[in-house]
Amino acid sequence: MTWKMFAQRRKPGTPGQPFYQFGRQGYAGLAPGLGVTEVELTEDSDGPYWAWLPTGSDTLRFISDTPERVEHFYRCGEPDIDMARDELAGSGRLLRLSARELVSQQ
């Protein structure tokens, strides 16, 4: 499965993966960095990114560079929610992803 969206490019020397602040173009532009770029995320069992995919949805949620951060955002505001339990119950899946920058053909 693949998803196209926008992300902010991280400044060289900044810790973390090369992209962050995934989403619509305006949202990606809210974060400081080298600028917004279009990316393609692909489900990849060795990928450096993680996200939650709710059952019945094609929209990724809480994209991050660690599963712990995905769970943090998943539980935000409702600390009793358990992502692992919800995954077992069929509410969604924790996915591992890779990202590549899409270069526009002009």
C-alpha positions as CSV (number, residue, x, y, z in Angstrom):
1,M,0.0,0.0,0.0
2,T,1.2,3.5,-0.7
3,W,0.1,7.0,0.2
4,K,1.1,10.4,-1.3
5,M,1.2,13.5,0.8
6,F,3.4,16.4,1.8
7,A,6.2,16.6,4.4
8,Q,8.7,19.1,5.7
9,R,12.4,18.4,4.8
10,R,14.6,18.3,7.9
11,K,17.6,20.6,8.0
12,P,21.0,18.8,7.7
13,G,22.5,17.9,11.1
14,T,19.1,17.8,12.8
15,P,18.5,14.5,14.5
16,G,15.8,12.2,13.1
17,Q,14.6,11.0,9.7
18,P,14.8,13.3,6.6
19,F,11.1,14.1,6.6
20,Y,8.6,15.0,9.2
21,Q,5.3,16.9,9.7
22,F,3.4,14.7,7.2
23,G,0.0,15.7,5.8
24,R,-1.6,18.3,3.6
25,Q,0.7,20.9,2.0
26,G,-0.3,23.7,4.4
27,Y,0.1,21.6,7.5
28,A,3.6,20.4,6.4
29,G,4.5,24.0,5.9
30,L,3.8,25.0,9.5
31,A,7.1,23.4,10.7
32,P,10.5,24.9,10.2
33,G,12.8,23.1,7.8
34,L,14.2,23.2,4.3
35,G,10.7,23.4,2.7
36,V,7.7,21.3,1.9
37,T,8.1,18.4,-0.6
38,E,5.7,15.8,-1.9
39,V,6.5,12.3,-0.6
40,E,5.3,8.8,-1.1
41,L,4.9,6.5,1.9
42,T,5.0,2.8,1.4
43,E,4.3,0.0,3.8
44,D,7.7,-1.5,4.6
45,S,8.5,-3.9,7.4
46,D,12.0,-2.4,7.7
47,G,11.0,1.3,7.2
48,P,12.1,4.1,9.5
49,Y,8.6,5.6,10.0
50,W,5.5,4.4,11.8
51,A,1.8,5.3,11.6
52,W,-1.7,4.2,12.7
53,L,-4.2,3.1,10.0
54,P,-7.7,2.9,11.3
55,T,-9.8,0.0,10.0
56,G,-12.0,1.1,7.1
57,S,-9.9,4.2,6.4
58,D,-7.3,5.0,3.8
59,T,-5.8,7.9,5.8
60,L,-2.7,7.4,7.9
61,R,-2.7,8.9,11.3
62,F,0.1,10.0,13.7
63,I,3.0,9.4,11.3
64,S,6.3,9.5,13.3
65,D,9.8,8.1,13.5
66,T,9.1,5.8,16.5
67,P,6.1,3.6,17.4
68,E,6.2,5.1,20.9
69,R,5.4,8.6,19.5
70,V,2.6,7.1,17.4
71,E,1.1,5.7,20.6
72,H,1.6,8.9,22.5
73,F,-0.4,10.8,19.9
74,Y,-3.0,8.0,19.7
75,R,-3.5,8.3,23.5
76,C,-3.4,12.1,23.6
77,G,-6.3,13.3,25.7
78,E,-7.4,9.8,26.6
79,P,-4.7,8.1,28.6
80,D,-6.7,4.9,29.2
81,I,-6.7,4.1,25.5
82,D,-4.5,1.1,24.6
83,M,-3.3,1.0,21.0
84,A,-2.2,-2.7,21.2
85,R,-5.5,-3.7,22.6
86,D,-7.4,-1.7,19.9
87,E,-5.2,-3.3,17.2
88,L,-6.1,-6.8,18.5
89,A,-9.8,-5.8,18.6
90,G,-9.5,-4.8,14.9
91,S,-9.8,-1.0,15.3
92,G,-6.7,-0.4,13.1
93,R,-3.1,-1.4,12.5
94,L,0.3,0.0,13.5
95,L,2.2,0.2,10.2
96,R,5.9,0.6,9.5
97,L,6.7,2.7,6.5
98,S,9.4,4.1,4.2
99,A,9.3,7.5,2.5
100,R,10.7,8.8,-0.7
101,E,10.6,12.3,-2.1
102,L,8.6,12.6,-5.3
103,V,10.3,14.8,-7.9
104,S,7.9,16.8,-10.1
105,Q,8.3,16.3,-13.8
106,Q,8.2,19.9,-15.3
